[in-house]
Amino acid sequence: MNNESRYFQAVGHWASLLWQMLSGQLWNLFFNKNSISPRLSEIISLSVSRVNDCSNCSYLHSRTALESGLNENEINLLLNGDYGQLSQNELPAVLYAQHWAEQNGKVSRKARNTALEFYGENALKSIEISIKSVIFGNLCSNTVEEKRSGNSKISLLPYILSLPIAGVISFAGKIKDKNNE
């Protein structure tokens, strides 16, 4: 699947997330005691950004991961696909997220059921929201970078639609840098 069709698939995921947010479902998930920790959310974000080879998102989530309690060594290991340092509670989520990203959301029923049994419905929904959000950010950022490189045949519409999201990602990374000085 090319980047452009992946982009529009991700837009569909994002529209679904937007509807969940507007209907209050996301609020309940993120503030539910069965939701995932900020640390796990960042571990997932780093892993998905690695799969999608998104340098801007990897950079931003590296900064946010530091704030969530990960150290630089843990972040570097995650960005290199080394999950040996993860806890028994974190590893299944990261492997599920990696599988999701590699398969463009077409996870096997067995993989989802295994994750569901391990985490429960609310935590798994939080994990999937994290995955979908990061994939959308990765695709927007990668679309802009690819179009700007001049080597891309991406049409103008995905590029124009991606600019605001990629700009927010870039700006957020710069703000985090400034706050860490």
Secondary structure, DSSP 8 states (H G I E B T S, - for coil): --HHHHHHHHHHHHHHHHHHHHTTHHHHHHTSTTS--HHHHHHHHHHHHHHTT-HHHHHHHHHHHHHTT--HHHHHHHHTT--TTS-TTTHHHHHHHHHHHHTTT---HHHHHHHHHHH-HHHHHHHHHHHHHHHHHHHHHHHHHHHHHT-----HHHHHHHHHHHHHHHHHHHHHHHHH-
